[in-house]
Amino acid sequence: MKKQTGGKLARKTRPRPAKKARGSSAKRVATRSARRQEEALLLVGTMKGAFVLRSDKSRKKWKVEGPHFRGEAVYALLHDTRAGRSRIYAATNSMHWGPTLRTSDDNGATWSEPGPQTVRFPEDSGRALAQIWQIAPGRKTEPDVLYCGVEPAALFESRDGGASWAPNKGLLNHEHQPKWQPGGGGLCLHTIVLDPDNPRRMLVAMSTGGVYRSDDGGKSWRARNAGVRAQFMPEEHRYPEFGQCVHKVVHHPSRPGRLFLQNHWGLYRSDDWGDSWHDIANGVPSDFGFAMQMHPHDPDTVYIVPIEADMFRATPEAKLRVYRTRNAGESWQPLTRGLPQHGAYENVLRDALAADSFDSAGIYFGTRSGKLYSSRDEGATWSEIADALPPIVCVKTGMVGAA
């Protein structure tokens, strides 16, 4: 018998089938679903191991996992999502194995076993690997290509996803190589920049040697340091062809010819792929520093952390300040909200400043005292994620589940 409602017979109604999303509507539904599943990944290398931090896309709360590789220095990390994979590379330095590359295909849950070095110099080179300072992915069109920058300064390339490595002979046997000198952290190649439009062009930077660029796929290299000073040299030799202690170089793929450089004293920009550099230290408390990070979406926005001096490597005035330019270095503004402004004698190293690729970019940095900070609003405000990690030397980002 039908149930009565208000004295009338209630009619049974069949639910109408949902309309299928078609075309662009279906794509939007799929994109929204993928975004709901996105997870932010933060990779932190320290002098006592690596930490993997996870959060949902809000990035309000972080789960800390680690340390992995307990007691080993981890100077370089990479999250590689090319060709549909999600692989983490870690450059560890063990007292037993020495510098070794380790990998994880489950976002840090398990890692490959240590073993004999695959990144190693030829026996007749007279050199031995001391440290892996940088791991960089190749272009998206070459998903199995990887690069490593190492100490003593050299560039290594893998074309099989890291299974085997070979040194770049053009740089290994460069005529300037015998004259390169170690900086305070050693003679290291720490920066690798690829031209996304020209597969034959790439640029590297080292301490202490300066910037070098290849326009023929790595067969030959030319110093590109015009306008960059070597403050530690006598005044009459302050602008040499090479020998500058470059600390970091960044660029944005949408404007690859424009480069930004943090020097051992000096902030610079180049608009011609390094053929010339000009000073952009406009309104910063010091132009000495290590860390530099490009905004992921805006080619005019760059972040730095000024340090007082090479003889006093701490934030100026004991204030922890990230500086940002939004006009390609014409002016810089301090970002301080949420950061300590009293008694903060901190230092941030060259690879310890990073950005994620969310629409509202997250900015992250770690200090030598083991503090880890994050901003979910492109640097406007900051919060502390961790305050007692081992000395932080590397911070990298990743995104799991991205469409």
C-alpha positions as CSV (number, residue, x, y, z in Angstrom):
1,M,0.0,0.0,0.0
2,K,1.3,3.4,-0.9
3,K,2.2,5.7,2.0
4,Q,0.0,8.7,2.4
5,T,1.4,12.2,2.6
6,G,-0.9,15.1,3.5
7,G,-4.0,13.1,2.6
8,K,-2.7,12.3,-0.9
9,L,-1.0,9.3,-2.3
10,A,2.7,9.9,-2.7
11,R,3.9,8.9,-6.1
12,K,7.0,6.8,-6.4
13,T,9.6,8.6,-8.5
14,R,12.7,7.0,-10.0
15,P,15.9,8.8,-9.7
16,R,17.1,10.2,-13.0
17,P,20.5,8.9,-14.1
18,A,23.3,11.4,-13.8
19,K,24.3,13.0,-17.0
20,K,27.7,12.0,-18.2
21,A,30.2,14.7,-18.3
22,R,31.4,15.3,-21.8
23,G,34.3,17.1,-23.4
24,S,35.8,19.9,-21.4
25,S,33.4,19.2,-18.5
26,A,34.8,15.7,-18.1
27,K,38.3,17.0,-18.1
28,R,37.4,19.6,-15.4
29,V,35.9,16.8,-13.2
30,A,39.0,14.7,-13.7
31,T,41.3,17.6,-12.9
32,R,39.4,18.5,-9.7
33,S,39.6,14.8,-8.6
34,A,43.3,14.7,-9.3
35,R,43.9,17.9,-7.4
36,R,42.0,16.6,-4.4
37,Q,44.5,13.7,-4.3
38,E,47.6,15.9,-4.6
39,E,50.1,15.6,-1.8
40,A,53.0,18.1,-1.1
41,L,56.4,16.6,-0.6
42,L,59.3,18.3,1.1
43,L,62.7,16.7,1.0
44,V,65.3,17.9,3.5
45,G,68.9,16.9,3.5
46,T,71.0,17.4,6.6
47,M,74.4,16.6,7.9
48,K,72.9,13.5,9.7
49,G,70.5,12.1,7.2
50,A,67.5,13.0,5.1
51,F,63.9,13.7,6.1
52,V,60.7,13.4,4.0
53,L,57.8,15.6,5.0
54,R,54.3,15.2,3.6
55,S,51.2,17.4,3.7
56,D,47.9,17.7,1.8
57,K,47.7,20.6,-0.6
58,S,46.7,23.0,2.1
59,R,50.3,22.6,3.5
60,K,49.1,23.5,7.0
61,K,50.4,20.4,8.8
62,W,53.3,18.2,7.9
63,K,54.2,14.7,8.8
64,V,57.9,14.2,9.3
65,E,59.5,10.9,8.3
66,G,63.2,10.1,9.0
67,P,66.0,10.4,9.4
68,H,66.8,8.2,6.4
69,F,70.6,7.3,6.1
70,R,71.2,8.0,9.7
71,G,74.6,9.7,10.3
72,E,75.2,10.4,6.6
73,A,75.4,13.8,5.1
74,V,72.8,14.3,2.3
75,Y,73.8,17.3,0.2
76,A,71.5,16.7,-2.8
77,L,67.9,15.4,-3.3
78,L,65.6,15.2,-6.3
79,H,62.0,14.2,-6.8
80,D,61.7,13.1,-10.5
81,T,58.2,12.7,-12.0
82,R,59.1,12.4,-15.6
83,A,57.7,9.6,-17.7
84,G,55.0,9.0,-15.1
85,R,57.3,7.8,-12.3
86,S,57.7,9.2,-8.8
87,R,61.3,8.6,-7.8
88,I,63.4,10.3,-5.2
89,Y,67.2,10.5,-5.7
90,A,69.4,11.1,-2.6
91,A,73.1,11.8,-2.7
92,T,74.4,10.3,0.6
93,N,78.0,10.3,1.9
94,S,78.8,7.3,4.1
95,M,82.1,6.7,6.0
96,H,82.1,3.2,4.5
97,W,80.7,3.6,1.0
98,G,81.7,7.2,0.3
99,P,79.4,9.4,-1.9
100,T,76.6,7.2,-3.3
101,L,73.3,7.8,-5.1
102,R,70.3,6.1,-3.5
103,T,66.8,5.9,-4.9
104,S,63.3,5.4,-3.7
105,D,60.2,4.5,-5.9
106,D,57.7,4.7,-3.0
107,N,58.3,8.3,-1.8
108,G,60.8,7.4,0.8
109,A,59.2,4.3,2.4
110,T,62.1,2.1,1.1
111,W,65.5,2.9,-0.5
112,S,67.9,1.1,-2.8
113,E,70.8,-0.6,-1.0
114,P,74.2,1.2,-0.9
115,G,76.9,-0.2,-3.0
116,P,79.9,0.6,-5.1
117,Q,80.0,4.1,-6.5
118,T,78.4,4.5,-9.9
119,V,79.4,8.2,-10.1
120,R,83.2,8.0,-10.3
121,F,86.1,9.5,-12.1
122,P,88.2,7.6,-14.6
123,E,91.2,6.0,-13.0
124,D,93.6,7.9,-15.2
125,S,92.1,11.3,-14.2
126,G,94.0,11.4,-10.9
127,R,90.8,12.5,-9.1
128,A,88.5,10.9,-6.6
129,L,84.9,11.7,-5.8
130,A,84.5,13.6,-2.5
131,Q,80.8,14.8,-2.7
132,I,77.7,14.9,-4.9
133,W,76.5,18.5,-4.7
134,Q,73.7,18.5,-7.2
135,I,71.2,16.1,-8.9
136,A,69.4,17.7,-11.8
137,P,66.8,16.1,-14.2
138,G,67.3,16.2,-17.9
139,R,64.7,17.8,-20.2
140,K,61.2,16.4,-20.3
141,T,61.8,15.0,-23.8
142,E,64.7,12.9,-22.3
143,P,63.1,11.3,-19.2
144,D,66.1,8.9,-18.6
145,V,68.7,11.7,-18.6
146,L,70.1,13.0,-15.3
147,Y,73.0,15.2,-14.3
148,C,75.2,15.3,-11.2
149,G,77.5,18.2,-10.1
150,V,80.3,16.9,-7.9
151,E,83.4,17.7,-5.9
152,P,86.1,18.1,-7.2
153,A,84.3,20.2,-9.8
154,A,83.0,18.1,-12.6
155,L,79.7,17.3,-14.4
156,F,78.4,13.7,-14.8
157,E,75.6,12.5,-17.1
158,S,73.5,9.4,-17.0
159,R,71.3,8.4,-19.9
160,D,69.7,5.3,-18.3
161,G,68.0,6.8,-15.3
162,G,71.0,6.7,-13.0
163,A,72.1,3.1,-13.6
164,S,75.4,4.3,-15.0
165,W,77.3,7.6,-15.2
166,A,80.0,9.2,-17.3
167,P,81.9,12.5,-16.8
168,N,81.5,15.3,-19.3
169,K,84.9,15.2,-21.0
170,G,84.7,18.8,-22.3
171,L,84.6,20.1,-18.8
172,L,86.8,17.4,-17.2
173,N,89.7,18.3,-19.5
174,H,89.0,22.0,-19.8
175,E,92.2,24.1,-20.1
176,H,91.1,26.2,-17.0
177,Q,90.5,23.2,-14.8
178,P,94.0,23.1,-13.2
179,K,93.6,26.7,-12.1
180,W,90.2,26.3,-10.4
181,Q,90.6,26.6,-6.6
182,P,88.3,25.3,-3.8
183,G,86.1,27.7,-1.9
184,G,85.2,27.3,1.7
185,G,83.0,24.3,1.0
186,G,85.4,22.6,-1.4
187,L,85.9,22.8,-5.2
188,C,82.3,21.9,-6.1
189,L,80.1,22.1,-9.2
190,H,76.7,23.0,-7.6
191,T,74.5,24.5,-10.3
192,I,73.2,23.0,-13.5
193,V,70.9,25.0,-15.8
194,L,69.4,23.6,-19.0
195,D,68.0,25.7,-21.9
196,P,64.5,24.3,-22.4
197,D,64.4,25.6,-26.0
198,N,67.9,24.7,-27.2
199,P,68.9,21.1,-26.4
200,R,72.6,22.0,-27.1
201,R,72.9,24.7,-24.6
202,M,73.5,24.4,-20.8
203,L,75.2,26.3,-18.1
204,V,77.0,25.3,-14.9
205,A,78.4,27.2,-11.9
206,M,81.1,26.2,-9.5
207,S,83.0,27.4,-6.4
208,T,85.6,28.5,-7.2
209,G,85.7,28.7,-11.0
210,G,82.6,30.7,-12.0
211,V,80.0,30.2,-14.7
212,Y,80.6,28.1,-17.8
213,R,78.3,27.6,-20.8
214,S,78.2,25.1,-23.5
215,D,76.4,25.7,-26.8
216,D,77.3,22.4,-28.5
217,G,75.8,19.8,-26.2
218,G,78.7,19.8,-23.7
219,K,81.5,19.2,-26.1
220,S,83.2,22.6,-25.3
221,W,82.7,25.2,-22.6
222,R,83.4,28.9,-22.3
223,A,83.7,31.0,-19.2
224,R,80.8,33.4,-18.9
225,N,81.7,35.8,-16.0
226,A,81.9,39.2,-17.6
227,G,80.9,41.8,-14.9
228,V,81.0,39.4,-11.9
229,R,83.6,40.4,-9.4
230,A,86.0,38.3,-7.4
231,Q,86.0,40.3,-4.2
232,F,88.9,38.3,-2.7
233,M,91.3,39.1,-5.5
234,P,93.5,42.2,-5.7
235,E,91.6,45.2,-7.0
236,E,93.4,45.2,-10.4
237,H,92.4,41.6,-10.9
238,R,88.9,41.8,-9.4
239,Y,87.0,40.9,-12.7
240,P,88.9,37.9,-14.2
241,E,87.8,35.7,-17.0
242,F,87.2,32.9,-14.5
243,G,87.9,32.1,-10.9
244,Q,84.8,33.8,-9.3
245,C,83.2,32.1,-6.4
246,V,79.6,31.9,-7.7
247,H,77.2,30.5,-5.1
248,K,74.0,29.9,-7.1
249,V,72.4,30.6,-10.5
250,V,68.7,30.4,-11.3
251,H,66.4,31.1,-14.2
252,H,62.7,30.7,-15.2
253,P,61.9,28.3,-18.1
254,S,59.5,30.8,-19.7
255,R,62.4,33.3,-20.0
256,P,65.5,31.0,-20.1
257,G,68.0,33.7,-21.4
258,R,67.5,35.7,-18.2
259,L,69.7,34.4,-15.4
260,F,70.0,35.5,-11.7
261,L,73.3,35.0,-9.8
262,Q,74.2,35.0,-6.1
263,N,77.9,35.5,-5.8
264,H,80.5,35.5,-3.0
265,W,79.7,39.2,-2.7
266,G,77.4,40.3,-5.4
267,L,73.9,40.0,-6.9
268,Y,73.7,39.9,-10.6
269,R,71.3,39.5,-13.6
270,S,72.1,38.5,-17.2
271,D,69.7,38.9,-20.1
272,D,71.9,37.2,-22.6
273,W,72.5,33.7,-21.2
274,G,75.5,34.9,-19.2
275,D,77.4,36.8,-21.9
276,S,77.3,39.8,-19.6
277,W,76.1,40.5,-16.0
278,H,75.0,43.6,-14.2
279,D,74.6,44.3,-10.5
280,I,71.1,44.2,-9.0
281,A,72.0,44.5,-5.3
282,N,69.4,47.3,-4.9
283,G,68.2,47.8,-1.3
284,V,69.6,44.6,0.3
285,P,71.4,44.7,3.7
286,S,74.3,42.7,2.2
287,D,75.0,41.3,-1.3
288,F,76.8,38.3,0.2
289,G,74.8,35.1,0.5
290,F,74.3,31.6,-0.8
291,A,70.6,30.7,-1.3
292,M,68.6,31.9,-4.3
293,Q,65.3,30.6,-5.6
294,M,63.1,31.4,-8.7
295,H,59.4,31.8,-8.3
296,P,57.8,28.9,-10.1
297,H,55.3,31.0,-12.1
298,D,56.7,34.5,-12.3
299,P,59.9,35.1,-14.2
300,D,60.4,38.5,-12.5
301,T,60.2,37.1,-8.9
302,V,63.3,35.8,-7.1
303,Y,64.0,35.0,-3.4
304,I,67.3,35.3,-1.5
305,V,68.6,35.2,2.1
306,P,71.3,37.8,2.6
307,I,74.2,36.9,4.9
308,E,76.3,39.6,6.7
309,A,79.7,38.7,5.4
310,D,82.1,35.9,4.5
311,M,83.9,36.4,7.8
312,F,80.6,36.5,9.8
313,R,78.2,34.1,8.1
314,A,75.0,35.0,9.9
315,T,71.9,37.0,8.9
316,P,72.5,40.8,9.1
317,E,71.4,42.5,12.4
318,A,70.5,39.1,13.8
319,K,67.2,39.3,11.9
320,L,66.1,36.3,9.8
321,R,64.8,37.9,6.6
322,V,64.0,36.5,3.2
323,Y,64.2,39.2,0.5
324,R,62.1,39.1,-2.6
325,T,62.2,41.0,-5.9
326,R,59.1,41.2,-8.1
327,N,60.8,43.3,-10.8
328,A,63.8,41.2,-11.8
329,G,66.1,42.9,-9.3
330,E,65.2,46.5,-9.7
331,S,64.3,46.5,-6.0
332,W,64.1,44.0,-3.1
333,Q,61.7,43.8,-0.1
334,P,62.2,42.0,3.2
335,L,59.7,39.3,4.1
336,T,59.6,38.9,7.9
337,R,56.2,38.1,9.2
338,G,56.5,35.0,11.3
339,L,60.3,35.0,11.3
340,P,62.5,35.9,14.3
341,Q,63.7,39.5,14.2
342,H,65.9,39.4,17.4
343,G,68.9,37.3,18.2
344,A,68.6,35.2,15.0
345,Y,72.2,34.5,13.9
346,E,71.2,32.1,11.2
347,N,72.8,30.9,8.0
348,V,71.0,29.4,4.9
349,L,73.1,27.5,2.4
350,R,72.9,27.5,-1.3
351,D,70.4,24.6,-1.8
352,A,68.4,25.1,1.4
353,L,65.8,27.5,-0.2
354,A,63.1,26.0,-2.4
355,A,59.6,26.6,-3.9
356,D,56.8,24.3,-4.8
357,S,54.6,24.5,-7.9
358,F,51.1,25.0,-6.3
359,D,49.1,27.9,-7.7
360,S,49.9,29.9,-4.5
361,A,53.5,29.0,-4.4
362,G,55.0,27.6,-1.2
363,I,58.4,28.8,-0.2
364,Y,60.6,26.8,2.1
365,F,64.1,27.2,3.7
366,G,66.2,25.5,6.3
367,T,69.0,26.8,8.5
368,R,72.3,25.6,9.7
369,S,70.9,25.5,13.1
370,G,68.2,22.9,12.1
371,K,65.2,25.1,11.8
372,L,62.8,24.6,8.9
373,Y,60.3,27.3,7.8
374,S,57.5,27.4,5.2
375,S,55.3,30.0,3.6
376,R,52.0,29.1,1.9
377,D,51.5,32.5,0.5
378,E,54.6,33.2,-1.6
379,G,56.5,34.6,1.4
380,A,54.0,37.0,2.8
381,T,53.8,35.0,6.1
382,W,56.0,32.3,7.6
383,S,55.6,29.4,10.0
384,E,58.1,27.0,11.6
385,I,57.8,23.4,10.6
386,A,60.7,22.0,12.7
387,D,63.1,23.6,15.1
388,A,65.7,21.0,16.0
389,L,66.8,19.0,12.9
390,P,70.5,18.4,12.2
391,P,72.2,21.2,10.2
392,I,70.2,21.6,7.0
393,V,72.1,21.7,3.7
394,C,69.4,20.9,1.2
395,V,65.6,21.6,0.8
396,K,63.7,20.3,-2.3
397,T,60.0,20.0,-3.1
398,G,57.8,17.6,-4.9
399,M,54.2,16.8,-5.7
400,V,52.6,13.4,-5.5
401,G,49.5,12.6,-7.4
402,A,49.7,15.6,-9.7
403,A,47.6,15.4,-12.8
